[in-house]
Structures are given as structure tokens and as C-alpha cells.
Amino acid sequence: MLVLGFDMTILNVALPTMARDLGASTGEQQWMADAYVVVFASLMLPAGLLGDRFGRRRMLIAGLGIFLAGSLVGALVDDVTPLIVARALMGVGGALVMPLAMAVLPSLFGPDERTKAVGAVSAASALGLPLGPIVGGWLLDHFWWGSVFLVNVPMAAIGIAACVFLLPETRDPASPKVDALSTALTAAGLSILIYAIIEAPNRGWGDPLVLGFFAASVILLALLVMRERRSARPMLDLSLLAQRGFLLNTLAATLVMFVLSGLMFVLPQYLQAVLGHDAFATGVRMLPMMGGLLIAAKGAQPLLAKFGARAVISAGLVALAFAAILGSRTSVDDGYGFTALWLSIAGLGFGFAVVPAMSAALGTLPRDRAGSGSGLLMTVRQVGSAIGIALLGSLLASAYSDRLDTSGLPHAAADVAGDSVVGAHVVAARLGDRALAASADASYIHGMDLVLLVSGIAALVTALLAAALLPNPKEAAPASEKDTDMAPASVDAGQ
């Protein structure tokens, strides 16, 4: 989880540098981020089943190996398309690692220890978040952008060694086989949906091709649900969604990831292109958010014991909403101090919302379906992240291009400037056009403020729904006792 958390933020810091060196548009930057997330989300359901059936430790090792290979490819390519392919390969590895790293916890720990275990795993992922910008920024200042992928290699190798020597094997021999057709429907439906959202600002939301893609994604995902409902032991276990605690906590964690992914997409470009910081300085300036997240990850347990999950999750979402709405007041004249303020609050809100929601959702899973259940949880969460990047990134691109003044520029230069704020600054530097740079900054901040406002409203609505609908501690207690009585999955301690 430390490896995946590290990779999540190191790419955000590297995106502006990669966009400049590779000439990537805003849409291509979205695909650099979303190629990983779409594959990640599409394959987590079958990955969870593979772990249940053939051994979670074995699949964890395989996932880390694939992630390592994808990182090597990403470090060596020099064009946008192969880089997106490398990110997709890393997504295959991440899809095996993420759900199975969570799935082993209900099998290895009882209810009294499970929250601590989830907190430790979440803290490992959270620790990777601040390390990514710092290490990534230093690497970008001293080496080429491919070094941000190369640094994953030793980390993944250490993870493989740890799994081999320290982790016992766990499995559910009665788990169903992976359904190739259902896997294909999941991957195709999600990929087409994300592609339509990314292309909509350029082509128009009413464009026939975009509408056709939206319709195709709905049909494919509907066929997936129909197929899974008829299966005796489905890959997409919809019966888990009938459990109120699992469904609502999963939705809470998903909407938090929607907000966070959009925020993390817009922030590095603001710090680098608009405020003029280099990659390392950008990483350092993202630390207030990571600091708030780490404080929340450590402090969540005492608050959960005193107030219950519903109150803590709702309060975390309110803090996240306040931070995003405060950030939406950013103007061209504001310096970094204002950004640091709302970033710190956002980190606290994220930590207090997502850790209790994840722990509560995992706590409702039967142990023999820990892999498939964790796969469903992480799939829904990552779909929220992918849609967050795509939808909020599209909103940013649309608002930026509509506000940008490119009058008087040659057609080619206007296209480059309209693609991204990074491209606009490159054009402005070549032409010595200060007015273009100022217009690009103002346009980007306008788009960023819209993204933050939408994110804040989404977090506030989620907070109200969580306060109204999440089970309270008394309601959750019987479910926990029921889980305690369930027979554990097969654990091959000798391995």
C-alpha cells in the first residue's frame, strides 16, 4: 500500500513537467492519470476473486511484479501513447495489490484488532502521499521525468520480499472462477464511460459520438449487472450492496475519493504554472494536506470509540467541504499562505472521513468473501476517483478554454495555449507575451475555483446523507457480532 500511495501523488507532481516535455494536452494529461485508474477499477473485481481462489499472498506478489514491470516501461518511453500504455500496465498490478492488501485483514485479524489493522494499512498508504511529492519533486529537479517511475522499482521489490517471507497465505477454495465475459463487460463499460467524459468538453456534451459512448457504457454495465444477478456465485456480488452498512460506507468513501482526486489533479498545475514553483517546491507545498491526513489517520480511533463512525465520517466530510469551498475563493493575487490553510483542513477532513468508512465497510464482509468484497469496495471507490479526475478535469478544461484570450495569436499557438495552462506559458515565453500569461493564470484559477466549488458542494451533500443514513453504533453492533461468529477463511500459516 505504501508503493501505491507513493505512486498516486508522485505522478500529480510530475504531470506539468511531463506535459511540457511531451507536449501533452489537458486531455492527454487526464489519460496519463486515468489510464491507470480505469484499468485499476476494471480489474479489481476479478483480482479479488483470483486472490480468494488461488491465494492472496500469491496474487499480491504477482501484482507487485507487474507494477514493477510497468514502472520500468514508464521510465524508458519518450512519447505520450506508450506512457499511457505503461500506466495501464501499472494499473493491472495495482488492481491485484489494492483489494488483496485489504482482503487479508479480515482473515488475519479479529474484530477487536481489525480497525487497528485497517488504520495501519491506511497510514502506510497515507505515508506514501507526502513522500511522493517530496521525492518526486527532488527527482524532477535533478533528473528526467522518467525517474519518478524508476523509483517504484526498489519499493516494489521490497514489497515482494516482504510478502514472500512475512505474509501467510490465505484463500477461499470454494470461490467461483473468474468470469471472462463479466470482466470484459466491466473493463469496456468503465473505459468507454471515462473516455466519453474526457472527450465531452472538446466535442461538446451533445456530440453524437459522446452521446453514443455514454449510451454504450450504460448498456454494457447494465448487461454486467444482469449477468451477475443470474450467477449462483457472482464476481460482482450485488448481495453485499444489500447490506446497509457496506453500501453506505462504500458510497461515502467513494464520494470522498471523487472530491480528493479532482483536487489533486488541479493543485500541482496551479502551484507550478501559476505560482511559478519548481517540482520539488510544489511537493513541499502539498505537505499541509498530507500532514492533516496523517493526523486524522492517527486520531480517528479515539474519536470513533467516543462518538461512533457516523459522527466522525460526517464531521470529516463537512471539514472537506469547508476546505474545498474556502479554496474556491482563490484569486490571482492570493499567495501560497491561503492555499496552505485550506489544504490543511482538506487533509484532516479526508482522513477523518475515509479511514472510518473503509474500516466499517470491511467490517461487514464475511471472511470467506473478503477478496471479492474488498474488490467490490475498491472498485467502486476507484470508479469514483476516475470519474472525479475525468469530470472535474473536463470542467477545468472547459472553463479554462472559454475564459482564455488568444486573440491575435497564430492558429497553432492558440491551440497549444488553449490545451493547458502549461502550454500557454510555453507560448507566452516564446512570444514574450505577458498578456497571454496573465490571461492563462486568470483563466486557470477561474476553472480551479469552479472545480473546488463543485467538490465542496459534493462533499457537503455527502456529509448530510452520511449523517442521515449511516448506521449508528448501536445498529452496527449486531452486524459486528455476526461477523465474529463467522468461520474464518482458509489460512495456510505454514506458507
Disulfide bonds with the S-S distance in Angstrom:
none
